């Protein structure tokens, strides 16, 4: 990892599924800088999907963000997992200014096809 990158503003992309929460730190253009998940901080199996594991991963990312010099960030939330709120609360209470929380969960505009119906 190149720690010589200095960022003042960044984006945090959170993918919260039911089984895991992946938190990615990117620059303003969207290029990934680093990422954390409950698996990288020591949780395995079904414990990765818990809000507590997402909070621990977010705290580990906040420590790394301070090394990069991040002052403010925009949160991009995707998915409906249980780690969403835990990550938001951890980021807001970390001392890094959260300027915006945006929900980018994809929503289907069509009904989709029902198999087996005539």
C-alpha positions in Angstrom: 0.0 0.0 0.0 1.2 3.4 -0.9 0.8 5.5 2.2 2.3 8.6 0.5 -1.1 9.5 -0.9 -2.6 12.6 0.8 -6.3 13.2 0.5 -8.4 15.9 2.1 -11.7 14.8 0.7 -12.7 11.2 -0.1 -15.6 9.0 -0.8 -16.5 5.9 1.2 -18.5 3.2 -0.6 -20.3 0.8 1.7 -21.7 -2.5 0.3 -23.8 -4.0 3.0 -25.1 -7.4 2.2 -26.8 -9.8 4.6 -23.5 -11.9 5.0 -20.8 -9.2 4.9 -20.1 -5.5 4.8 -17.3 -4.2 2.4 -16.1 -0.6 3.0 -14.0 1.0 0.3 -12.2 4.3 0.5 -11.8 6.1 -2.8 -10.6 9.5 -3.9 -13.0 12.1 -5.3 -12.8 10.6 -8.8 -13.8 7.1 -7.5 -10.3 5.5 -7.7 -10.0 3.0 -4.8 -7.3 3.7 -2.2 -8.0 1.1 0.4 -10.7 -1.2 1.7 -11.8 -3.0 4.8 -14.3 -5.7 5.6 -15.0 -7.8 8.8 -13.0 -10.6 7.2 -9.8 -8.5 7.1 -10.1 -7.6 10.8 -10.5 -11.2 11.9 -14.1 -12.2 11.7 -15.0 -15.4 9.8 -18.3 -17.1 8.8 -21.7 -15.9 9.9 -20.2 -13.3 12.3 -19.1 -11.1 9.3 -22.7 -10.1 8.8 -23.2 -8.6 12.2 -23.4 -4.8 12.9 -20.6 -5.2 15.5 -18.2 -6.6 12.9 -19.1 -3.8 10.5 -18.3 -1.3 13.3 -14.9 -2.8 13.9 -14.1 -2.8 10.2 -15.2 0.9 10.0 -13.0 1.8 13.0 -10.0 0.1 11.2 -10.7 2.1 8.1 -11.0 5.4 10.1 -7.5 4.7 11.5 -6.2 4.2 8.0 -8.0 7.3 6.7 -6.3 9.5 9.3 -3.0 8.2 8.0 -4.0 9.5 4.5 -5.0 12.8 6.0 -8.7 12.6 5.1 -10.7 15.6 6.6 -14.2 15.1 5.1 -16.0 12.3 3.3 -19.1 11.4 1.4 -20.8 8.1 2.3 -22.3 6.0 -0.5 -24.5 3.2 0.9 -25.4 0.2 -1.2 -27.4 -2.8 0.0 -29.8 -3.7 2.8 -27.5 -5.4 5.2 -27.3 -5.0 9.0 -24.0 -3.1 8.9 -25.4 0.0 7.2 -26.3 2.0 10.4 -23.3 0.8 12.3 -20.9 2.2 9.6 -22.8 5.5 9.5 -22.7 5.9 13.3 -19.0 5.0 13.4 -18.0 7.4 10.6 -20.0 10.3 12.2 -18.5 9.7 15.6 -14.9 9.3 14.4 -14.0 13.0 14.0 -14.0 12.9 10.2 -16.7 15.2 8.8 -19.4 13.3 6.9 -20.7 15.9 4.4 -23.3 13.6 2.7 -24.9 10.2 3.1 -26.2 8.9 -0.2 -28.1 5.7 -0.9 -27.0 4.2 -4.2 -28.9 0.9 -3.8 -29.9 -0.4 -7.3 -33.7 -0.6 -7.7 -35.4 -2.5 -10.5 -37.8 -0.5 -12.6 -39.4 -3.6 -14.2 -41.4 -6.4 -12.7 -39.0 -9.0 -13.9 -40.2 -12.3 -15.3 -42.1 -14.9 -13.4 -41.0 -18.4 -14.4 -43.5 -21.2 -14.8 -46.6 -19.0 -15.2 -48.9 -19.3 -18.3 
